[in-house]
Amino acid sequence: MIGRVEETLSYREGSMQTDSSRLFSPLPLRGVELPNRVVISPMCTYSAEDGLANDWHLAHLGKFALGGAGTVFVEATGVEARGRITHGCTGIWSDEHGRALARLAGFLRDHGAVPAIQLAHAGRKASMQRPWHGNGPLNEDDFARGDEPWEIIGPTDEPAGEGWLVPRAMDTTDIAEVVQAFADGARRALDAGFEIAEIHGAHGYLLHSFLSPVSNTRRDGYGGDRQGRMRLALEVTEAVRDVWPQDKPLFFRVSAVDGLEDGWSIEDSVVLARELKARGVDVVDCSSGGIMGQVKKAMIPRGLGFQVAFARQIREEAGIATQCVGLILDGPQAEAILRGGGADLVAIGREALVDPFWAHHAAQSLGVDQGGFEAWPEQYGWWLKRRARALEKL
Ligand SMILES: Cc1cc2nc3c(=O)[nH]c(=O)nc-3n(C[C@H](O)[C@H](O)[C@H](O)COP(=O)(O)O)c2cc1C
C-alpha cells in the first residue's frame, strides 16, 4: 500500500462526515494530517518587493484556505536572491523574509489549511521578465522599469535559450552554497510555521537543469551519467531533510519528462523517486517540461489531466505517494483520478484562480456537501444556506 490511507472520512474538521469521497478523505503524512486531498499548487504571482511576501500574498492565498483546500502552497520562493525567477518573486534568504512568510502560514493554518511552501532556485532561468512583460529574458523595456538583470548560475554556461542570459557555470563552492541555502530556507520555513516543504526540482530551474542531460553536460561528479546528474538534487534533499523535522512531510516536484528527444524521461523520474524516498521524501509532485526557455519547445500533449499518467507510474513503480497536477477541472475528475490509483493528492492551479472556492464547489458536486455549507467560513455559510433555500423556492 502506498502512503497511509486513512479510512475514516471527513471533509474538514468539525464539518460533515461522508463515506463517499476519496478527495475529501484526510491523508496522514508523518505527523501532519491533510484534511482533504485538494492541494493548491504553487503559483508565482510576481508581486513581492525585494523578495518579501506582503498583503497581496495574504489575500491571494488566504482565499484558498477559506475556499476549503486541505493544503495551500506558497509560490516558488527563492532560497537565494540570485535564485528568484523575477524581481517580483518571493524569497526566504533572510530571517526578515521568513517573518513576512510567517504571517501567511499563520493565516492558512488558522483557517483550516495545512500551510506549505515551495523552496526554489531558478538557476539559469533566473532574472527573467514577469510573464505579462514577455516571459523571456529581461530587455531594455524592463531595464527602463528598474528591473535590472543579475548574475545567474547554472550547470554550465549554456543559456536556457537563444538570447537568454548566459549563466556562470557553478563550481563546487557555488554548489555547496546552494545546498546550504536550501537547508537555511527550510529552517526559516519551519520557524515561519509551515508544515510541508517542497523542493522545486522541475520546470528547467536549477535542480532540474542538473538532472536533465539536455542542460547538464558537466564532466565532473555533478554531471555525466544519471547518478552524477541526480547528485545535486539528492544532496539538497538530504540537507533539507536534516533540518526539516521527522514529523513533517517533505515533497519534491519533478518535471517527470522533458518532452524532448534524449531528454529526462519517465524512467529517470522513477529512479529519482526511489532515491528521494530513500532520503525521506514523502510525496513526489508530478509536473513536466520547462527545460528550455520557451515553453513551446517541449512536446507534451496537453489534454485534461495530462500529467496523471506520470504520477501513476511513479507511484506504482517507486512505491511513493504522488501528487498530480495539470488541467484537473472539477471534483468528479479529481475523484476519479484518486479512485483509479492515479495519485494520492490532486493539485489545482489555474482552476483555483478562476474559482478560489474550488474545493467547496467540488464537495458540492460530489455530494459531500449537500447544501449545508458547513465547511464554508461561518461568516458565509449561514447566509448561503438560506440563499440556497430561497433560490429553491423561485
Ligand atoms: C500563475 C502561475 C504560476 C505558477 N507558478 C509556479 C510555481 O511557483 N512553482 C511551480 O512549481 N509551478 C508553478 N506553476 C505551475 C502550477 O503549479 C501547475 O503545475 C500548472 O499551472 C498546471 O496546473 P493547472 O492546469 O491546474 O493550472 C504556475 C502556474 C501558474 C498558472
The ligand as an SDF file (V2000), in Angstrom:
LIG
                    3D

 31 33  0  0  0  0  0  0  0  0999 V2000
    0.3020   31.8150  -12.3960 C   0  0  0  0  0  0  0  0  0  0  0  0
    1.0640   30.5230  -12.2920 C   0  0  0  0  0  0  0  0  0  0  0  0
    2.2310   30.4660  -11.5500 C   0  0  0  0  0  0  0  0  0  0  0  0
    2.9220   29.2620  -11.3910 C   0  0  0  0  0  0  0  0  0  0  0  0
    3.9940   29.2130  -10.5460 N   0  0  0  0  0  0  0  0  0  0  0  0
    4.5380   28.0140  -10.2210 C   0  0  0  0  0  0  0  0  0  0  0  0
    5.4690   27.8970   -9.1750 C   0  0  0  0  0  0  0  0  0  0  0  0
    5.7460   28.8550   -8.4480 O   0  0  0  0  0  0  0  0  0  0  0  0
    6.0180   26.6830   -8.9510 N   0  0  0  0  0  0  0  0  0  0  0  0
    5.6640   25.5840   -9.6770 C   0  0  0  0  0  0  0  0  0  0  0  0
    6.1930   24.5050   -9.4530 O   0  0  0  0  0  0  0  0  0  0  0  0
    4.7250   25.6670  -10.6430 N   0  0  0  0  0  0  0  0  0  0  0  0
    4.1400   26.8360  -10.8970 C   0  0  0  0  0  0  0  0  0  0  0  0
    3.1200   26.9040  -11.8030 N   0  0  0  0  0  0  0  0  0  0  0  0
    2.5720   25.6530  -12.3530 C   0  0  0  0  0  0  0  0  0  0  0  0
    1.3700   25.2040  -11.4930 C   0  0  0  0  0  0  0  0  0  0  0  0
    1.7720   24.8880  -10.1860 O   0  0  0  0  0  0  0  0  0  0  0  0
    0.6660   23.9890  -12.1290 C   0  0  0  0  0  0  0  0  0  0  0  0
    1.5580   22.9100  -12.1100 O   0  0  0  0  0  0  0  0  0  0  0  0
    0.2130   24.2580  -13.5510 C   0  0  0  0  0  0  0  0  0  0  0  0
   -0.4500   25.5120  -13.6320 O   0  0  0  0  0  0  0  0  0  0  0  0
   -0.7060   23.1580  -14.0750 C   0  0  0  0  0  0  0  0  0  0  0  0
   -1.8390   23.0230  -13.2600 O   0  0  0  0  0  0  0  0  0  0  0  0
   -3.2730   23.6870  -13.6740 P   0  0  0  0  0  0  0  0  0  0  0  0
   -3.6430   23.1420  -15.0370 O   0  0  0  0  0  0  0  0  0  0  0  0
   -4.1920   23.2380  -12.5720 O   0  0  0  0  0  0  0  0  0  0  0  0
   -3.0710   25.1680  -13.7130 O   0  0  0  0  0  0  0  0  0  0  0  0
    2.4530   28.1010  -12.0240 C   0  0  0  0  0  0  0  0  0  0  0  0
    1.3020   28.1810  -12.8210 C   0  0  0  0  0  0  0  0  0  0  0  0
    0.5990   29.3580  -12.9260 C   0  0  0  0  0  0  0  0  0  0  0  0
   -0.6780   29.3890  -13.7190 C   0  0  0  0  0  0  0  0  0  0  0  0
  1  2  1  0
  2  3  1  0
  2 30  2  0
  3  4  2  0
  4  5  1  0
  4 28  1  0
  5  6  2  0
  6  7  1  0
  6 13  1  0
  7  8  2  0
  7  9  1  0
  9 10  1  0
 10 11  2  0
 10 12  1  0
 12 13  2  0
 13 14  1  0
 14 15  1  0
 14 28  1  0
 15 16  1  0
 16 17  1  0
 16 18  1  0
 18 19  1  0
 18 20  1  0
 20 21  1  0
 20 22  1  0
 22 23  1  0
 23 24  1  0
 24 25  2  0
 24 26  1  0
 24 27  1  0
 28 29  2  0
 29 30  1  0
 30 31  1  0
M  END
$$$$
